[in-house]
């Protein structure tokens, strides 16, 4: 008998789950509370697609190499349709520095180190239309999942869902229920109330996200890549330009939570563009002679990193239920790994249900594989966030002096690792493999040959490495805030008062 799979949500996690499970012969139904995409192309989707369930729909997006390779190798027709719709491959060569180019010789692996980028609405539109054509798949829009149906027992078993749609409220039964509803899903709370011992760790990412979209003016090309960086971290501000589809691009600015004055004002389009105009790498992109804004400033807060364990101690906490995407592992969007996490998890789920018939064994195998495949990236992200939160607060602490260990670590990363990667094309390749989730993110630096190279560049000193340093991406904090008409001192006073009260 054909197994029935209900997937809650038809966003990226749901679509990838469908693409992973439907080819196994199971009947997959996606239940999506939001309306279907509008007729038309990419611009119609960006302008008119209402997606209440996807709060980050109009923020900058890109598919890392691991996800792009999955599409290329398993769904070549989808890749062709994405590129035809205007999505773009940003190849390895585009990231080479002038130093790299002096000795660069292309290698076959370089073709794999590419980013697929566009507006999120375009990516999701094309993927959804592709998924809808596949056999064993049904997408039901306007279907709001109100609750899980749970059979009680020593281990709760999910047997289906309660759905509200145009036909009213009714139950749907299933052999497998997949929660791909994202960060707003309430399925976990229902399972815990039913006795499922699901463990969780969660902490604040410490930043807020702000994105605005632009379109190049008719006949105008993208500004040439120069010395000024298109991405950067000024500690009080992170920034990046994201080329997109059909002459569009977006700019994302990330502000630490402790920078209250800046984050309160940056949602204003005048302030947002004022920040961009003061960043040398971004200024030519947002120049009115180059591009015209096509959106308001979209803000995103409540950014949490979260890891849930559905088989604590190696024992399944629930039967017949699997989480994919943000309902399982939630990451800081700064690192661009959310879609890749979802796609990898969906294929790990496919492997688990193919390998085992026993529902407990399936979940236990799935959780183990997720920990192995995604755990290193999650931990590296969490540690980087903790460090960034500390640095942002320290920058607002009058008289703060970093410890010797902090100074040495900073020097190693900035004057050793960063310089080596910007100077040696083989190290650049190695570092990108970790960034693109093709291997453990720390693995490349643990290899003795690579570490020796990094130490060698560090030992050369700043003078000999001068050509490898990136120009500073923008002004110091006081200059930026004063230029925007904001007070640089209010947040410093707030942090000092908080420290005293603590």
Secondary structure as UniProt FT lines:
FT   STRAND          4..8
FT   HELIX           12..21
FT   HELIX           22..24
FT   STRAND          27..32
FT   HELIX           42..48
FT   TURN            52..53
FT   TURN            55..58
FT   STRAND          60..63
FT   HELIX           65..74
FT   HELIX           76..84
FT   TURN            85..86
FT   STRAND          88..90
FT   HELIX           92..95
FT   HELIX           98..103
FT   HELIX           108..112
FT   STRAND          115..119
FT   HELIX           120..132
FT   TURN            135..136
FT   STRAND          137..141
FT   STRAND          144..151
FT   STRAND          157..165
FT   TURN            166..167
FT   STRAND          168..173
FT   STRAND          176..179
FT   HELIX           182..184
FT   HELIX           187..193
FT   TURN            194..195
FT   STRAND          199..204
FT   STRAND          207..216
FT   TURN            218..219
FT   STRAND          231..233
FT   STRAND          238..243
FT   TURN            246..247
FT   STRAND          248..256
FT   TURN            257..258
FT   HELIX           260..265
FT   TURN            266..267
FT   HELIX           269..277
FT   HELIX           280..286
FT   TURN            288..290
FT   STRAND          291..293
FT   STRAND          298..300
FT   STRAND          304..309
FT   HELIX           312..314
FT   STRAND          321..323
FT   HELIX           325..327
FT   STRAND          329..330
FT   HELIX           333..335
FT   HELIX           338..355
FT   HELIX           359..395
FT   TURN            398..399
FT   HELIX           404..411
FT   HELIX           412..417
FT   HELIX           418..423
FT   HELIX           425..435
FT   TURN            436..437
FT   TURN            441..442
FT   HELIX           443..446
FT   HELIX           448..460
FT   TURN            462..465
FT   HELIX           466..468
FT   HELIX           477..483
FT   TURN            484..485
FT   HELIX           490..501
//
